[in-house]
């Protein structure tokens, strides 16, 4: 399993390096603009632009990690790229488990990296510029677009981050299952891609509906977010076992 995990990490490493490289450039621009700022706010536009870029890189990088994992699975099942992988003495549970484990580790480590980087940058920003009520309100408004119930404190933002990352991992696991159904059960059938996509949408909506059931009255927002994270991880586990069973029983490579 360790060798499979290392192999999967090696295949997805270039995208991670690109994400980290872009983040490093944006961070250097932010730090340079922050410490070169004078009393008239000469670099405020550059500071704002670098913060916006870092935000897009964080979200885009995490999305890219999940999408790349699904595309890699698709290529492994449908092209010669995966022949050597499936010729190894490993069963479908181990092969798919390595893919999901690599993706989960990558998503959560990347999320942790950008969370800590964001906390550091906010601390530096407020320390350097002092009271910035307008900026603080802007950040509150941005957070409200994601979840209006989350207050702007470290604990709530951390719980929200964990919830979003867990839900994204569950979404990737649903995409795994949809792609495996397309390759194993619907291969050669008319509109197989469209049917698989509809299957993906239905299962994604089901996840959201189940998570919505656990908005318990009187429970803290942080508690609800952590419960929803647990549901997402459990959902991802179910998708994994179903996907691996279908691969093991129906997929011929």
JOZIKA-V768726 format. One line per field, one symbol per residue. ss: DSSP state (A for helix, B for strand, O for the rest). psi: psi as a letter, one per 20 degrees, with the letter a starting at -180 (. if undefined). A space follows every 10 residues. Layout:
ss=???
psi=???
This chain:
ss=OAAAAAAAAA AAAAAAAAAA AAAAAAAAAA AAAAAAOOOO OOOAAAAAAA AAAAAAAAAA AAAAAAAAAA AAAAAAAAOA AAAAAAOOOO OAAAAAAAAA AAAAAAAAAA AAAAAAAAAA AAAAAAAAAO OOAAAAAAAA AAAAAAOOOO OOOAAAAAAA AAAAAAAAAA AAAAAAAAAA AAAAOOOOOO OAAAAAAAAA AAAAAAAAAA AAOOOOOOOO AAAAAAAAAA AAAAAAAAAA AAAAAAAAAA OOO
psi=hghgghghhh hjhghhhggh gghgghhhgg gghgiipahj lhjhhhgggh ggghghgggh ghghggghgg hggghhhiri highgiiqlq rhggghhhgh ggggggghgg ggghghgggg hgghghhhib omhggghggg hghhhgoiip rmrggghghg gggggghggh gghghggghh gghghjpiqp khggghghgg gghghgghgg hhikmppiqq gggghhghgh gghhghgghg ggghggghhh po.
